[in-house]
Structures are given as C-alpha cells and as structure tokens.
C-alpha cells in the first residue's frame, strides 16, 4: 500500500484520478482541497481517504507529511488566471511541494503540465511563454525548472492534449462544457473546411494512465522521453484533422455535408474583423500555427489497457449530446 498525496482532486481530471485510485487500488490517499464540498464522489467515505482542507499557497504547512510519509505525489492543482496567482501556484508553490518530498521515501512524482507548451516534435515551444495565457506561460516556466529539483529523476511530467470529461458526480472540463455550443453552430460550421489538427483525450483515460504509473515503475521505453532528468509523456489519442472531426460530428448527428468552403487565414481575419471578435496574442498565434500535434502520444492502450474513449462517436455518446 502506498501513501499518495494529490492536489487538484476537486477538478475534472482530479475527480477521475481519485475515483480510479479508490476503485482500483488499496492505496492511502491524502487529498489537498480548498473546499471539500466540491468533491462530488460518492466513494470518499473510506477510511483510507484523508481530506486535507487547505491550498497550494500554504503548502509548507504539510512539510512534515510530505517529507516523512508520501510515496507518490500527484500534482494536478493549477491556477487558471491572474498573473500573480498563476505564477505563485503554478510555479513557486508547485516547485516548493516537489522540493519538500523526501528522495529517500518518495518513489514517483506525477506532475501535470499541458501539451500547449510543446511543439510538434515534443520540444518546448517558445511561443507558449511569449504569447501564452497566464496558465500556459506559467506551465512553461515551471517545467524548465523541474530538472533542478533534487527529486527530478523521479518526476514524470504529463502533457494532456485537449481534455474532455465530466458527469453527474464530476465537474465538466472546459471543452466538454462547450460541446453544446459546437452542436448549436454545427449547421454553419459544416460548410467550412479548416486546415488544422489536434489530439484529444478523455479525463477517465488520463486517470487510467495515472493509476498505471502509480503501480508500475517500468513504462514502455519507446513512449518515454526525457528533458534533462525529467521523464515526459504526452497524453492523447492519435491526431485528428479539424475537417474529419466536423465530418464525424455531422455523421453522428445525421447531418449531411454538401459543400465545404476553405476557411483561409485571410478569410478568417475578415470574419474576425466584421464580427469584432476579440483575439488575444495566444489566439492569434494558434490561428497561424493550426496543427497542434505531437510525437508518440499515449492512452491506456499504450500500456496494455483498454481505452474508455477513442473516437468522436464515443465522445459524443459519453457526452450525451
């Protein structure tokens, strides 16, 4: 039995991770949460689940627990906005937590970053720091410092691609919450051809990978990359073009596609100007970059497990749209 410290348990991914570890393991869980009422799981009343009411801004209060007792740390907490808060939580306090762990006790640190800070060859993308939102920029800044941690050789940095997930007892991810808008506008969207591609993954599949990493020190070598001492894994299904995704959504909704007009950059810029669409620096960069694809992305299948969601059709059924 391992003692696992988890931050971000009240978020979408955190809910799935906590549920998977409760249902699939006998490990003792320490959940750091600001508001215990946000934990909606019905399986939290077990004796081996400890709720620690607090937050990352005061992580030093748990130094004794982290130093003496924690075998695995899952660092999923994040701040999404506000320059000072995001740097404090996503960089300073995240590094402080990792540095409080005892290299002689802790076996593994599973740190959540974002695929947005990587380029198509899984190298750091400088534009993420230059143009990224506070969240993206601070994830970049934190990752470049991970190799300086004493426990760096035990860190696995996870880079989720687009994340879907959520149900009656778990909060919805930003993307799943926005699916209804896609459906609302699909009659217009289906007329356009868009040059772009992406990966996506369901939060339950992320949780399955995390549970595997907790229990197994050996992972598939060809999927493993390193940045200094830090091991890296990109999480996502195989890349999908925007056109194919739209076609599969239309097929699921029984909507025919008769003609598709190429949405060139110059045409997109005209539409943005006509409708006064607000574009920040990251949005402008993304419009030009278009293909957010990565090398060797992993899902549960990569580790001999079964995927929960591998196709757009499955995603639509799960999302009940």
C-alpha positions as CSV (number, residue, x, y, z in Angstrom):
1,X,0.0,0.0,0.0
2,X,1.3,3.4,-1.0
3,X,0.6,6.8,0.6
4,X,-0.4,9.2,-2.2
5,X,-0.6,13.0,-1.9
6,X,-3.0,14.5,-4.5
7,X,-3.5,18.2,-5.4
8,X,-6.3,19.3,-7.7
9,X,-8.6,16.5,-6.6
10,X,-11.7,18.7,-6.9
11,X,-11.1,19.4,-10.6
12,X,-12.3,17.4,-13.6
13,X,-9.1,15.3,-14.0
14,X,-8.6,15.1,-10.3
15,X,-12.0,13.6,-9.7
16,X,-11.3,10.8,-12.2
17,X,-7.9,10.1,-10.8
18,X,-9.2,9.9,-7.2
19,X,-12.0,7.6,-8.3
20,X,-9.7,5.3,-10.2
21,X,-7.2,5.1,-7.3
22,X,-10.1,4.3,-4.8
23,X,-11.7,1.7,-7.0
24,X,-8.6,0.1,-8.4
25,X,-6.1,0.2,-5.6
26,X,-5.7,-0.2,-1.9
27,X,-3.5,2.9,-1.5
28,X,-4.0,5.6,1.2
29,X,-4.9,8.9,-0.3
30,X,-4.3,12.4,1.0
31,X,-6.4,14.9,-0.9
32,X,-5.4,18.6,-0.6
33,X,-8.6,20.6,-1.4
34,X,-9.7,24.1,-0.6
35,X,-13.4,23.3,-0.5
36,X,-14.2,19.6,0.4
37,X,-17.8,20.3,-0.7
38,X,-16.6,20.4,-4.3
39,X,-15.7,16.7,-4.1
40,X,-18.7,15.0,-5.5
41,X,-17.6,11.4,-5.5
42,X,-19.8,9.0,-3.5
43,X,-16.8,6.8,-2.6
44,X,-15.0,9.2,-0.4
45,X,-16.1,7.8,2.9
46,X,-13.5,5.1,3.0
47,X,-11.1,5.2,5.9
48,X,-8.0,5.4,3.7
49,X,-9.1,8.7,2.1
50,X,-7.9,11.7,4.1
51,X,-9.3,15.2,3.2
52,X,-6.8,18.0,3.9
53,X,-8.6,21.3,3.8
54,X,-6.1,23.8,2.5
55,X,-4.5,25.0,-0.6
56,X,-1.2,25.2,-2.5
57,X,-0.5,28.7,-1.3
58,X,0.2,27.3,2.1
59,X,1.8,24.0,1.0
60,X,4.6,24.4,3.6
61,X,2.0,23.5,6.3
62,X,2.2,19.9,5.1
63,X,6.0,19.7,5.0
64,X,6.1,17.0,7.8
65,X,3.6,14.8,5.9
66,X,5.4,15.3,2.6
67,X,8.9,14.7,4.0
68,X,8.2,11.6,6.1
69,X,5.2,9.8,4.6
70,X,4.5,10.3,0.9
71,X,5.4,7.6,-1.5
72,X,3.8,9.2,-4.6
73,X,2.8,12.8,-5.3
74,X,0.2,13.6,-8.0
75,X,0.5,17.4,-8.7
76,X,-2.6,18.3,-10.7
77,X,-3.7,21.6,-9.0
78,X,-3.4,24.6,-11.1
79,X,-4.4,28.3,-11.2
80,X,-6.0,29.4,-14.5
81,X,-5.9,33.2,-14.4
82,X,-4.4,36.2,-12.7
83,X,-0.7,36.9,-13.3
84,X,0.4,36.9,-9.7
85,X,-1.8,33.9,-8.6
86,X,-0.9,31.7,-11.5
87,X,2.8,32.2,-11.0
88,X,2.5,31.7,-7.3
89,X,0.6,28.4,-7.6
90,X,1.8,27.0,-10.9
91,X,5.4,27.8,-10.4
92,X,6.6,28.8,-6.9
93,X,4.3,26.6,-4.8
94,X,4.4,23.6,-7.2
95,X,8.2,23.6,-7.1
96,X,8.0,24.1,-3.3
97,X,5.8,21.0,-2.9
98,X,8.1,18.9,-5.1
99,X,11.2,20.1,-3.1
100,X,9.5,19.1,0.2
101,X,9.4,15.5,-0.9
102,X,12.0,13.1,0.5
103,X,14.1,11.5,-2.3
104,X,14.6,8.5,0.1
105,X,10.9,8.0,0.6
106,X,9.1,9.3,-2.5
107,X,9.1,6.8,-5.4
108,X,7.4,9.0,-8.0
109,X,6.1,12.4,-8.7
110,X,3.4,12.7,-11.4
111,X,3.3,16.4,-12.5
112,X,0.6,17.8,-14.8
113,X,1.7,20.3,-17.4
114,X,-0.1,21.0,-20.7
115,X,0.7,19.9,-24.3
116,X,0.3,23.6,-25.3
117,X,3.9,24.3,-24.2
118,X,5.3,21.7,-26.7
119,X,6.0,21.9,-30.4
120,X,5.2,19.2,-33.0
121,X,8.5,17.4,-32.1
122,X,7.7,17.5,-28.3
123,X,10.3,20.2,-27.7
124,X,9.5,23.3,-25.7
125,X,7.6,25.8,-27.8
126,X,9.0,29.3,-27.0
127,X,5.8,31.0,-28.3
128,X,4.0,29.4,-25.3
129,X,6.0,31.6,-22.9
130,X,5.9,34.6,-25.2
131,X,2.2,34.6,-26.2
132,X,0.5,32.2,-23.9
133,X,-2.1,33.0,-21.3
134,X,-1.0,33.2,-17.7
135,X,-1.8,29.4,-17.3
136,X,0.2,28.4,-20.3
137,X,3.1,30.7,-19.7
138,X,3.5,29.6,-16.0
139,X,3.3,25.9,-17.0
140,X,6.2,26.6,-19.4
141,X,8.1,28.4,-16.6
142,X,7.6,25.6,-14.1
143,X,8.7,22.9,-16.5
144,X,12.0,24.4,-17.3
145,X,12.8,24.4,-13.6
146,X,11.8,20.8,-12.8
147,X,15.2,19.4,-13.7
148,X,16.7,21.5,-10.8
149,X,14.7,19.7,-8.2
150,X,16.5,17.1,-6.1
151,X,13.9,14.5,-6.9
152,X,13.9,15.3,-10.7
153,X,14.8,11.8,-11.8
154,X,11.6,10.6,-10.2
155,X,9.3,13.1,-11.9
156,X,7.1,12.1,-14.8
157,X,5.6,15.2,-16.5
158,X,2.3,14.6,-18.2
159,X,1.2,16.8,-21.1
160,X,-2.5,16.4,-21.7
161,X,-3.8,17.5,-25.1
162,X,-7.5,18.6,-25.3
163,X,-9.3,17.1,-22.3
164,X,-13.0,16.1,-22.3
165,X,-14.8,14.7,-19.3
166,X,-17.4,15.2,-16.6
167,X,-20.7,13.7,-15.4
168,X,-23.2,13.9,-12.6
169,X,-20.6,13.4,-9.9
170,X,-17.6,15.1,-11.6
171,X,-17.2,18.7,-12.9
172,X,-17.1,19.1,-16.6
173,X,-13.9,20.1,-18.4
174,X,-13.9,23.4,-20.3
175,X,-14.2,21.6,-23.6
176,X,-17.0,19.3,-22.6
177,X,-18.9,22.2,-21.2
178,X,-18.5,23.9,-24.6
179,X,-19.7,21.0,-26.7
180,X,-23.3,22.3,-26.7
181,X,-22.1,25.4,-28.5
182,X,-20.4,23.3,-31.2
183,X,-23.7,21.4,-31.7
184,X,-25.6,24.7,-31.8
185,X,-23.4,26.1,-34.6
186,X,-22.8,22.8,-36.5
187,X,-25.2,23.8,-39.3
188,X,-22.9,26.7,-40.1
189,X,-19.6,25.0,-39.2
190,X,-20.2,22.1,-41.6
191,X,-19.9,24.4,-44.6
192,X,-16.3,25.3,-43.9
193,X,-13.1,23.4,-44.5
194,X,-10.4,24.2,-41.9
195,X,-6.7,23.5,-42.1
196,X,-5.8,22.3,-38.6
197,X,-5.4,19.2,-36.5
198,X,-5.3,18.2,-32.8
199,X,-5.3,15.4,-30.3
200,X,-7.8,14.9,-27.5
201,X,-8.3,12.5,-24.6
202,X,-11.0,11.8,-22.0
203,X,-10.2,12.5,-18.4
204,X,-11.1,8.9,-17.4
205,X,-8.3,7.7,-19.8
206,X,-5.9,10.1,-18.2
207,X,-6.8,8.6,-14.8
208,X,-6.2,5.1,-16.1
209,X,-2.7,6.1,-17.2
210,X,-2.0,7.8,-13.9
211,X,-3.2,4.7,-11.9
212,X,-0.8,2.6,-14.1
213,X,2.1,4.9,-13.4
214,X,1.4,4.8,-9.7
215,X,1.6,1.0,-9.6
216,X,4.3,0.4,-12.2
217,X,7.8,1.7,-12.3
218,X,8.5,0.4,-15.7
219,X,6.8,2.1,-18.6
220,X,7.0,1.5,-22.4
221,X,10.5,2.7,-23.3
222,X,9.6,3.9,-26.8
223,X,6.9,6.1,-25.4
224,X,9.3,7.6,-22.8
225,X,11.1,10.9,-23.5
226,X,13.3,12.9,-21.2
227,X,14.1,16.6,-20.7
228,X,17.2,16.5,-18.5
229,X,16.3,14.2,-15.7
230,X,12.5,14.6,-16.1
231,X,10.5,11.9,-17.9
232,X,7.8,13.1,-20.2
233,X,4.5,11.7,-21.7
234,X,2.1,13.4,-24.0
235,X,-1.5,12.2,-23.3
236,X,-3.8,12.0,-26.3
237,X,-5.5,9.8,-29.0
238,X,-3.9,9.9,-32.5
239,X,-4.1,13.3,-34.2
240,X,-7.3,14.2,-35.9
241,X,-7.9,16.9,-38.5
242,X,-10.5,19.5,-37.8
243,X,-12.3,18.6,-41.1
244,X,-12.5,14.9,-40.1
245,X,-13.8,15.9,-36.6
246,X,-16.5,18.0,-38.1
247,X,-17.4,15.2,-40.5
248,X,-17.7,12.7,-37.7
249,X,-19.8,15.0,-35.6
250,X,-22.1,15.6,-38.5
251,X,-22.3,11.8,-39.2
252,X,-23.3,11.3,-35.5
253,X,-26.0,14.0,-35.8
254,X,-27.2,12.7,-39.2
255,X,-26.4,16.0,-40.9
256,X,-25.1,15.8,-44.5
257,X,-22.2,17.8,-45.8
258,X,-22.8,19.0,-49.3
259,X,-20.1,21.6,-49.9
260,X,-17.2,22.9,-47.8
261,X,-15.6,26.3,-48.3
262,X,-11.9,26.6,-47.4
263,X,-11.5,28.9,-44.4
264,X,-8.2,30.5,-45.4
265,X,-6.4,32.7,-42.9
266,X,-7.2,35.8,-44.8
267,X,-10.9,34.9,-44.8
268,X,-10.8,34.1,-41.1
269,X,-9.3,37.5,-40.5
270,X,-12.1,39.2,-42.4
271,X,-14.7,37.3,-40.3
272,X,-12.9,38.3,-37.1
273,X,-12.9,41.9,-38.2
274,X,-16.5,42.0,-39.4
275,X,-17.9,40.4,-36.2
276,X,-15.5,42.3,-33.9
277,X,-14.2,39.0,-32.4
278,X,-11.7,39.6,-29.6
279,X,-8.3,37.9,-30.3
280,X,-5.6,37.8,-27.7
281,X,-1.9,37.0,-28.5
282,X,-2.3,33.3,-28.0
283,X,-5.4,33.1,-30.1
284,X,-3.7,34.9,-32.9
285,X,-0.7,32.5,-32.7
286,X,-3.0,29.5,-32.6
287,X,-4.8,30.7,-35.8
288,X,-1.4,30.8,-37.6
289,X,0.1,27.6,-36.0
290,X,-3.0,25.5,-36.7
291,X,-1.6,22.0,-36.2
292,X,-1.2,21.2,-32.5
293,X,0.1,17.7,-33.0
294,X,2.8,15.8,-31.0
295,X,5.0,12.7,-31.3
296,X,4.2,9.4,-29.6
297,X,1.0,10.4,-27.6
298,X,-0.2,7.8,-25.2
299,X,-3.5,6.5,-24.0
300,X,-4.3,3.5,-21.8
301,X,-3.9,1.2,-24.8
302,X,-0.2,2.1,-24.8
303,X,0.1,0.3,-21.5
304,X,-1.9,-2.8,-22.5
305,X,-5.2,-1.4,-21.0
306,X,-8.5,-0.6,-22.7
307,X,-9.4,3.0,-23.7
308,X,-12.6,4.5,-22.3
309,X,-12.9,6.9,-25.3
310,X,-11.1,6.6,-28.6
311,X,-13.4,8.1,-31.2
312,X,-15.6,11.1,-31.8
313,X,-18.6,8.9,-31.9
314,X,-17.8,7.5,-28.4
315,X,-17.1,11.0,-27.2
316,X,-20.5,12.2,-28.4
317,X,-22.3,9.3,-26.8
318,X,-20.5,9.7,-23.5
319,X,-21.3,13.5,-23.6
320,X,-24.9,12.7,-24.3
321,X,-25.2,15.4,-27.0
